[in-house]
Amino acid sequence: MESTSSQTGLSVYSANAPKVIRKVKDKAYGGATLKSFGVVVGWVVVSVFIVLPLAFFESTIVECLVAAVLIGWWGLYYKYASTESKLEESILFLKFFFDGYSGLHTIARYDTDLKFLEDVFPLKNIHEDGLIQFLDNHYGLLIKFVPPQVQDEDEDAHGLRMQEVIDGLAGNTSIKFIATSKQTLRKPLLEKLLKMMNKRGVNKKVYEYLYSIYEMIRDKDTKDIEWTFCAFFGLGVYDDLQDAIDQMDSEYPGLVDSLTDAGMKQISKLTDRMKIAQEYRQMALPVVI
């Protein structure tokens, strides 16, 4: 089949496919599948074991306990297995849960925690409102911004404006400007495609389609490097957390005004722990693959 896609670099082979690929369901008998029937039988068998204590103990407490357990047990059935869709969803969840627990999933969740950062940066904690605490009780903020595009003839004026930013800092504060290139997934994507293409028994059409994607990524022009610009605003050393918070509330607004006067745009303080961790990770891995 010839592709009608206007995208370049794709394979000429294509096939119509539904937007949603559904699981093949078991054949139903009388409106119920063998799987759902088996689940009901299992629930009834367990229910018999739950009521067995009533045959050996004549006690109001035991009767109430058995009734409560029985109600809870069938409540679980109603919530998770009473219909075909609920049963399929519950089974799918359990499969993914046990596969993840046993390490069968090959795609790991991208995570950036403070344990990784402690190997590179002496971080101790990230408090509310983005206040970063280091191991020596030094506190600071991470601020993102977009720098102005300075022409050659405006370099002297821009330098004076930046000098004003530095001169406006209080005696125990400091600022460091950091520029890092963004890491891309180009190389691991190409390696994954090659692995899939060279798998034994791969269909010819699938091979050609994967190769078209491989070519498209391989030949993509990556000369334009994406950059992230941050400023670390050091607040000083404090033994008490509240003193650092007061310093942040006092000095940060003035710094924003100074950066704005210097031509900086989209100035924002990073407050989310994960975003701060990701920025520091990016600083540790400033690589464009």
Secondary structure, DSSP 8 states (H G I E B T S, - for coil): -------TT--S------SS-------EETTEEHHHHHHHHHHHHHHHHHHGGGGT---HHHHHHHHHHHHHHHHHHHHHTSSHHHHHHHHHHHHHHHHHHHT--SS------HHHHHTTS-EEEE-GGG-EEETTSEEEEEEEEE-----GGGHHHHHHHHHHHHHTS-TT-EEEEEEEE----HHHHHHHHHHHHTSTT--HHHHHHHHHHHHHHHTS---S--EEEEEEEEEEE-SSHHHHHHHHHHHHHHHHHHHHHTT-EEEEE---HHHHHHHHHHHH-----
